[in-house]
Amino acid sequence: MPDPQRDLAPIIELPAAKPSQVAHSHLPVESGLVAAGLLLVGLSAWWYWRRTTPLRKLRRLARTSASPRVGADALAVLMAARPAVILDPAWHRGLERLRFGRSGPDDAEVLARLCREAAAALRRRR
């Protein structure tokens, strides 16, 4: 069994550290790095959300459009705001037929197909 006088005495009798010998705190630097990291994560999430806004609008348009003609008008406005997206002439003819042509029984399917093709073109552009 260890002798308490001999083994514990050096531990108990150590002098207290002086304030000048205490290590400096790195808390301001660490908290600044954490804040910068959170800001970076927040900015990247905002950028991704803004980047995928047209795709979300297209999906919503294809699902909830009350009338295919109104949906086609909204699709034309959405794609006119994105001039860098190049779609084939057949897509434009289908959109114009849906907007200004006679109503047909398959107009909802045509609108859904046009929205899918526009979404694919938006994804290719990225």
C-alpha positions, 0 to 999 in steps of 0.5 A: 500500500502506498504511503500517503505522506510520501506519494500525495505530499508533492501533489498537495504542496504544489504552489498555485500557478501565477496569473502570468503563467496561465495560457491565453484563451483562444476563445475569440479566435475559435468563436470567430472561426465557428461564426465564419463556418456557419456563415459559409454554410448559410450562404451556400444553402441560400445560393443552392436554394436560389439556384433551384428556384426555377426547378421548384416553380416548374414542378409546382406548375406542372402539378397545380395548374388549374388550366393548361392554358394558364399554366402555359402562360406561366411557363412562357413567362418563367422561361422568358426570364431565362434567356440563356436556356436554349430549347428546341423549336418543337418545344416552342411550337408545343408551348404556342399551340397550348397557349393559343391553339384549340383546347384538347383533352391531352393539354394537361399531359402536354403541359407536364411534358413541356415542364419536364423538358424545360427542367431538363434544359435548366439542369443542363445549363447549370 
